[in-house]
């Protein structure tokens, strides 16, 4: 694309070229904006809102065998036998809220087996406080899970939380721009872009003639209204498309922070 990129690529050719990877901006939508399209039904936002734990076990013992008398609680949620969400331990509390827990959207298939557990962490053996099978019904308020031990767990289940953007990651190479990743629930994915696609033109201008930073500037500056792309697919066919900022629903593991 430019002399400086060419020099960089030549300098790295002996050990394998390393190209800069860029990503399109992602932002929080205004509160009054309804994201379009809505999130898929199998993608939900999950967060433990908190728990209330009795001061003693059902047989009258204190919770913590080492240290204080209060439980060191953590919670986890499993889907089809696989742990999807586990909080850190919150020590010496009968009302844990786990402020340091991971905030994310999770894919949960319809009809999946879901189990919620509350545990007292101990150096030798963790002690179960509650184990309950649940059904995930999205709602504005946390669902309440009542346990045989007398404990209560509050679990927030909502439609996936969204962001605004296009969800595109790409590399700037010598005279080309190559897609390296697209977010699964994003405008880039809905437009059909996949890893390995080559961007030949951006806003009608050939990528191989662009100056440093021009490709990134054209994409970012036009994403809100729609950036036109000429794309070469893996089978060498070419596709014209317009990529416009819209709803992104990041899935846990994609590395995009959401609000919660």
N, C-alpha and C positions, 0 to 999 in steps of 0.2 A: 504493500500500500504506500509506504514511504521509505525513503532511504534509511531512516533511523531504525525502523522495524526490520528492514532487510539486513542491516549490520548486526542487529541483535540476534536474528535467526541464524546468520552465518556463524556468529561467535559461539552459539550453543549447539551447532550441528554435530560436533564431534561426540557429544555426550547425550544427544537427543534434545530436540528443541523444546523449550518451555515457553508457552505463550500466555500472555495475560488473559485471565478470565474475568469477564465483566457480567454484571447482572442489572436488569432494569429495576427502577425504583419501586418500592412497595410502601404504601401509606395507609393510615387508618382512615376509613371513610367518615364523613361528617355524620353526626348522630341522626339527622333527619333523612339521610339517604337510604333507600331500600335497595340492597344489592340485587343485581340481575345478572345471571339467573340465580334463583335461591339455591342453597346447598343441597346436594343429593341426600336422600333419606338415610343412607347407610353411613353418613359422616356426622358425628355428633361431638359436641364439646362436653368434656367431662372434667369435673373438679370436686374434690372432697371439700364441702363447705364447713365441716366440723363434726364433732362428736361430743356426747355427754356420757361420762362413765361414772358408775356408782363408786362411792368411796372405798368399798371393800368388795371382794369376790363374793359369789353366791354362798360360799361356805364360811364367810366371815373373816377370811384372811386378808392381810394387806397385799397390795398388788406387787410392790417392788421388793424382791428378796435381798437386793443390794442397794445401799444408799437410802434415799427417802422412801416414804410410804406410798407415794403417788405413782401411778403408772407412767411408763415411758412409751407412749402409744404411737403406732404407725398403722396406716390403712393401705389396703391394696384391692384392686379390682382386676378380675380375671375373666377372659372371654374364651370359651371353648378350651379351658384348661391352661391357657397361656396368660401370664401376668401382663396386663396392658398398662396399668398405672399403679405406682407404689409411692407413697409419701415418704419423706424423711421421718426420723423419729423425733417426736416432740416430748422432751423429758419433763417429768414431774408435773403433769397436768391432768385434771379431770375433764377439761373442756378444750381439747386440742383443736386447732384450726389449720395447722401445717402451712404457714405462709410461704415456706420455701419449696412447695411442691411444683412439679412441672405443669405448665399451662399449655394445653394443646387440644387439637381436634383428633378424633380417633375413628377409624373405620370399624364399624360393628355390623355384621350382616344381620338381616332380618331373621329372627328365630334362633339367634345364637344363645348359647348357655352362658349366663353372666353371674358371677359370684363376687360378693363384697365381703371383705374380712377386716376385722379390727384386732390388733395384737398389742400385747404388752411386751416390749423388748427387754430381754434379760441376757446377761453374759453367757449363761449355760444353755438355757432353753427358753425360747419365746413362748409366751403364754397366750392362748387364744381368748379373746374377750367376746368376739362375735363372728359367726360365719353364716352368711345368708345368701340364698339364691334370689335374684331380683330380675325385674323386667325394666328395661330402660325406656321410660316414657318422657320425651322432652317436654319441658315446661319452664315458665319464668322463675318459679320458686324451687328451692331444693326439695327433692323427695326425701322422706323420712323413713328410715329403716329401724324398726324396733327389734331389739335382740332379747333372747331368753335370759341373758345375764342382767337385764335391766338397763343396758347401755342403749344409746340412740346414735345413729349415724345419719348425717345429712349429706346427700350427694346431689350436686348440681348437674343436670342433664339438659342440654339445650341444643337446638340446631347449630351446626358448625358456625363458629365465629369467622368473619371474613375480613379481608383487606382489599385495597384497590391497587391495581397494577396490571402488568401483562404476563409476568411469570416466566421471563426468558433469561437464560444464561448462555453466554457465547464467548468464543475466543477470537481475538484479533490475530490473524496469521499474516504471512508476508503480503499476500494480495487477495485475501479472502476473509470472510467472517463465517465461522462455523458454530452451529448450535451445539452446546455441550449438555444442556439439561433444560427441561421445562417442568414447571410445577404441575402436578397431576390435575388439579382442579383450577385451571387458569385460562385466560383468553388465548395464550399461546398454544396450550394443549387442544382447546376447542377449535382452533384454526387449523390443526393438523400438523403443527411443527413437532419434530422429534429430534432426538440426539443424532448428530451427523449431517443434518440438513445444512446446505451451504447457501448463504445469502449473497446473491449476485448483484442485486441493485437495492438501494434504499432511497425512497422518495424519487425514484426514476434515475438516480445517479449510480453508475457502475462502482462497486466497492473497490475494485483494483485501482481506480484513479483517485481515491480519497486521501486526504491528508491525515496526519495524526489526530485522533480524537473525533474525526468528522462522523464516522459511523455511529459512535456512541451518542454524539450530540444530536444527530438526525433522529435516531430512535427515541431518545428521551424527550426531545422537544415536540415531537408529533404524536406521541403515544396517546395523549388525552383525546385528540380528535381523530386519530387513525393514521398509522404509518404504513405506507405502501411498500411491499417487499416482492422481489422476484426471487424465488427459492428453487434451488436444484436439489432434487431428492436423491436418495441412494441409487435408484435405478436410472439416473441421468435425466428423468423427465423434469420439466420446469413448471412451476406453479406461481401464479400471481395471486397475492392475497393482501388484505388490509388488516393490520393488527392494531386493535384499539383497547385502551385501558378498560378494565371491567372487574368483575368479582373474582377474587382469589380466595380459595378455602384451603389454607395450608394443612397438610396432613402431618401428624407427628412423625418426626424423622427427616422432614424436608429442610429443616434449618431456618424456618421463618417464624419469628416471634409473633404471637397474637395477643390481643387484649383479653383479659378475663378477670 
